[in-house]
Amino acid sequence: MTSQSKGQTINIKHQSEYPVISTTKGRSINFKQRLLGVTLLIPAAIFITFTMFLPIVWNIVLSFADWSPLSGLHLVGLDNYSKLFQDSVTLKGFGYSIFIAVISSLIAILTGLLLALMVYKMSNKEGAVFRLIFFTPSMMPFIIIGLIFSFILSPDGLVNQFFRLIGLGSLEQAWLAKPGLVLWTVAVVSGWKGAGSVMMLLYTAIITIPASMFEAARLEGANYFRQIQMIILPLIKPTIGMVSMLVIIGSFKAYDIVFTMTKGGPGDYSKIVPLQMLDVAFSFNEFGYAAAIGVLFTILVAIIIFISQKFTKGDVYEY
């Protein structure tokens, strides 16, 4: 563009108001980052495929077949599932597994929540000591816990001796040998072990709540119980839902603690599904039937987890 002023010609070049930035380099970097991420994930994907997805698919196929190392694979349709619903021992095992999972999960979640609320009110040093004490059982393997409590709860164990010592011998029980008591005993022990992990996860969620909320509540005259009701529980409800899912999944995998404490006894009164699956597969060589039990058990666990998530689903707050 040209303009004339006092006989002089001035050339004015238009420049863009904003500089033009080439996105080619940015796109190239972004593509390289995605390619690097995919490359790093390939080994994990291969590992998960061969250790999870393929066994799951094979187990589903095997549940519709009869297989043994000598005779090979023979499809039998729904015969294994039909046999399952007619097997009283297996059906009772499903009931035992659900009972232990539900009771132990409730004990772990409620006890862990109570411990987290108590530890939160302690000073840093006292809280650290009690967190370590309460979390220690969660660091121990289930087999060790089962062996310890099999001695503690034996007829001459510490529990019965304590009752004799304080003059309450009438409360002595065969904790692991009485049909109506053994499932409760195993569930309480399992829930007690898991309470420490629940405490740590919920305590971590509580300390992320801004202190200003508690200060405002105290200025309004709210005591700690009211703060729990109005601030802590609503804000950590999503964490409670996540913890509930993890605890329920772990409770259904209670093979090790049941095996070390009762081995499925007395009789079959604590023979949960994993124990029954092992007996069916490796004692009776009915691998297809064991696979059918595993498929149905997986579906049952998924349904229970879905229901629990519906009850513990919370809102997401920004603060």
C-alpha positions in Angstrom: 0.0 0.0 0.0 1.3 3.5 -0.8 0.3 6.9 0.6 1.5 10.4 -0.4 2.3 13.0 2.2 3.9 16.4 1.2 5.1 15.0 -2.1 6.7 12.0 -0.6 5.7 8.4 -1.3 5.7 6.2 1.8 5.5 2.4 1.4 3.5 0.7 4.2 3.8 -3.1 4.4 0.9 -4.9 6.1 1.8 -7.3 8.9 -0.4 -9.8 10.5 -1.7 -8.8 13.9 -0.6 -12.2 15.3 2.4 -14.1 14.1 1.8 -17.2 12.1 3.0 -20.3 14.0 3.7 -23.5 12.1 2.1 -26.5 13.8 4.0 -29.0 11.8 6.7 -29.4 14.4 4.2 -29.6 17.2 2.2 -32.3 15.4 5.5 -34.2 14.8 6.4 -34.1 18.5 2.9 -35.1 19.5 3.0 -38.1 17.1 6.4 -39.1 18.4 5.2 -39.0 22.0 2.2 -41.2 21.1 4.4 -43.6 19.2 6.8 -43.8 22.2 3.9 -44.4 24.6 2.4 -47.2 22.4 5.8 -48.8 22.0 6.3 -48.9 25.8 2.9 -50.3 26.4 3.3 -53.2 23.9 5.2 -55.5 26.3 2.7 -55.0 29.0 -0.2 -55.6 26.6 1.4 -58.8 25.4 2.0 -60.0 28.9 -1.6 -59.2 29.9 -3.0 -60.9 26.8 -1.1 -64.1 27.5 -1.7 -64.1 31.3 -5.3 -62.9 31.4 -7.3 -62.6 28.2 -6.3 -65.9 26.6 -6.8 -67.9 29.9 -10.2 -66.3 30.3 -11.2 -67.2 26.7 -9.8 -70.7 27.1 -11.7 -71.1 30.4 -15.0 -70.1 28.8 -14.5 -72.6 26.0 -13.5 -75.3 28.4 -16.7 -74.7 30.4 -18.6 -76.0 27.5 -16.4 -79.1 27.1 -15.1 -82.2 28.7 -11.3 -82.2 28.7 -8.5 -84.4 30.1 -4.9 -84.8 29.1 -5.6 -88.3 27.8 -8.9 -88.0 26.0 -8.6 -84.5 24.8 -11.3 -81.9 24.3 -15.0 -82.9 23.7 -17.7 -80.3 23.5 -20.7 -81.1 25.8 -22.7 -78.0 25.5 -24.4 -76.9 28.7 -24.0 -80.2 30.5 -21.4 -78.7 32.9 -23.7 -75.8 33.9 -26.6 -78.2 34.3 -24.5 -80.3 36.6 -23.5 -77.3 38.6 -27.0 -76.3 39.5 -27.7 -79.9 40.7 -24.5 -80.1 42.8 -25.5 -79.2 46.4 -21.8 -78.9 47.6 -21.0 -76.4 44.8 -24.1 -74.4 45.4 -23.4 -74.2 49.1 -19.9 -73.2 48.3 -21.3 -70.2 46.4 -23.3 -69.3 49.5 -20.2 -69.6 51.8 -18.1 -67.4 49.5 -20.8 -64.7 49.3 -21.2 -64.8 53.1 -17.5 -64.5 53.8 -17.0 -61.8 51.2 -20.0 -59.6 52.4 -19.3 -59.9 56.1 -15.5 -59.5 55.9 -15.9 -56.5 53.5 -18.3 -54.8 55.8 -16.0 -55.4 58.8 -12.9 -54.1 56.8 -14.7 -51.0 55.5 -16.4 -50.0 58.7 -13.4 -50.7 60.9 -11.0 -49.0 58.4 -13.2 -45.9 58.2 -13.5 -45.7 62.0 -9.7 -46.1 62.4 -9.1 -43.4 59.7 -11.4 -41.0 61.5 -9.6 -41.6 64.8 -6.1 -41.4 63.4 -6.9 -38.1 61.7 -7.6 -36.4 65.0 -4.3 -37.5 66.5 -1.0 -35.5 66.3 1.5 -36.3 63.6 3.7 -38.5 65.8 0.9 -40.4 67.5 -0.9 -40.8 64.2 2.2 -42.2 62.5 2.7 -44.8 65.3 -1.0 -45.9 65.3 -1.1 -46.0 61.5 1.9 -48.4 61.5 0.3 -50.5 64.2 -3.1 -50.8 62.4 -1.5 -51.3 59.0 0.9 -54.0 60.0 -1.6 -56.9 59.7 -2.4 -55.8 56.1 1.3 -56.3 55.2 1.3 -59.9 56.4 0.4 -62.7 54.0 -3.0 -64.3 54.4 -1.3 -67.7 55.0 0.6 -66.3 58.0 -2.6 -64.7 59.4 -4.4 -68.0 58.9 -1.8 -70.0 60.7 -1.6 -67.6 63.6 -5.3 -67.5 64.2 -5.6 -71.3 63.8 -3.5 -71.5 66.9 -5.2 -68.6 68.7 -8.7 -70.0 68.0 -8.0 -73.6 68.8 -9.8 -75.3 71.7 -6.7 -74.6 73.9 -5.8 -71.4 72.2 -5.4 -67.9 73.6 -9.1 -66.9 73.2 -10.5 -69.7 75.2 -7.7 -69.5 77.8 -8.6 -65.7 78.2 -12.2 -66.6 78.8 -11.2 -69.1 81.5 -8.9 -66.6 83.1 -11.6 -64.0 83.5 -14.2 -66.5 84.7 -16.2 -66.6 81.5 -15.5 -70.2 80.6 -19.1 -70.5 79.3 -18.0 -68.5 76.3 -15.4 -71.0 75.2 -16.1 -72.2 71.7 -14.7 -74.6 69.1 -14.3 -71.5 66.8 -13.1 -73.4 63.8 -15.0 -76.7 64.3 -18.6 -75.6 64.8 -20.6 -75.5 61.6 -22.6 -72.4 62.6 -19.6 -70.5 63.8 -16.8 -71.2 61.4 -17.9 -68.9 58.6 -18.3 -66.0 61.0 -14.8 -66.7 62.5 -13.1 -66.7 59.1 -15.0 -63.6 58.0 -14.0 -61.6 61.1 -10.4 -62.6 60.7 -10.4 -61.7 57.0 -12.1 -58.4 57.7 -9.7 -57.6 60.5 -6.7 -58.1 58.2 -8.1 -55.9 55.5 -9.1 -53.0 57.8 -5.5 -51.6 57.8 -5.4 -51.1 54.1 -8.9 -49.4 54.1 -7.7 -47.1 56.9 -4.7 -45.9 54.9 -6.6 -45.3 51.7 -9.4 -43.4 53.5 -7.0 -41.5 55.7 -5.2 -40.3 52.6 -8.5 -39.1 51.2 -9.4 -37.3 54.4 -6.1 -35.3 54.6 -6.7 -33.9 51.1 -9.8 -32.0 52.3 -8.9 -28.4 52.8 -8.4 -27.4 56.4 -10.4 -24.2 55.8 -13.6 -26.3 55.6 -13.0 -27.7 59.1 -12.2 -24.2 60.4 -15.4 -22.8 58.9 -17.4 -25.7 60.4 -15.8 -25.1 63.9 -16.7 -21.4 63.7 -20.3 -22.5 63.0 -20.2 -24.6 66.2 -20.0 -28.0 64.5 -18.3 -30.7 66.5 -16.2 -33.5 65.0 -19.2 -35.8 64.6 -21.0 -33.2 62.7 -17.9 -32.5 60.6 -17.8 -36.2 59.7 -21.4 -36.2 58.7 -21.4 -33.0 56.7 -17.9 -32.7 55.3 -15.8 -35.9 55.5 -18.2 -38.6 54.4 -19.7 -36.7 51.4 -16.2 -35.7 50.1 -14.6 -39.2 50.5 -17.6 -41.2 49.2 -16.0 -41.8 45.8 -12.9 -43.1 47.6 -15.1 -45.4 49.7 -16.7 -46.7 46.5 -13.2 -47.5 45.1 -12.1 -49.1 48.3 -15.3 -51.2 48.5 -14.6 -52.6 45.1 -11.0 -53.5 45.9 -12.0 -55.1 49.3 -14.9 -57.1 47.8 -12.6 -58.5 45.0 -10.0 -59.5 47.6 -12.6 -61.0 49.9 -13.9 -63.4 47.1 -10.3 -64.6 46.7 -10.2 -65.9 50.3 -8.7 -69.3 49.3 -5.5 -69.0 51.3 -6.9 -68.0 54.7 -9.8 -70.5 54.5 -7.4 -73.3 53.5 -4.9 -72.6 56.3 -7.6 -72.1 59.0 -10.2 -74.8 58.1 -9.2 -76.6 54.9 -12.9 -76.3 54.0 -14.1 -78.0 57.2 -15.7 -79.0 59.4 -17.0 -81.3 56.7 -17.9 -79.0 53.8 -19.2 -76.1 56.0 -16.5 -73.7 54.9 -15.7 -75.1 51.5 -15.8 -72.0 49.4 -15.8 -71.9 45.6 -12.0 -71.8 45.0 -11.5 -74.8 47.2 -14.3 -76.7 45.4 -12.9 -75.8 42.0 -9.5 -77.2 43.0 -11.0 -80.4 44.2 -13.1 -80.8 41.1 -10.3 -80.1 38.7 -7.3 -81.9 40.4 -8.9 -84.5 42.6 -11.6 -85.7 40.2 -10.1 -84.5 36.8 -13.3 -82.7 35.8 -11.6 -79.7 34.3 -14.6 -78.6 32.2 -16.9 -78.7 35.2 -14.3 -76.7 37.2 -14.2 -74.1 34.4 -17.9 -73.8 34.4 -17.8 -73.1 38.2 -15.2 -70.5 37.6 -17.2 -68.7 34.8 -20.3 -68.6 36.9 -18.3 -67.4 40.0 -16.7 -64.6 37.9 -20.2 -63.4 36.7 -21.5 -63.5 40.3 -18.5 -61.4 41.6 -19.0 -58.9 38.7 -22.7 -58.5 39.6 -22.0 -57.9 43.3 -19.3 -55.4 42.5 -21.7 -53.6 40.1 -24.3 -53.4 42.9 -21.8 -52.2 45.5 -20.7 -49.4 43.1 -24.3 -48.2 42.7 -24.7 -47.9 46.5 -21.3 -46.2 47.1 -21.3 -43.9 44.0 -20.7 -40.3 45.2 -20.6 -36.8 43.6 -17.4 -35.2 42.6 -16.7 -31.9 44.4 -14.2 -29.2 43.4 -12.5 -27.4 46.2 
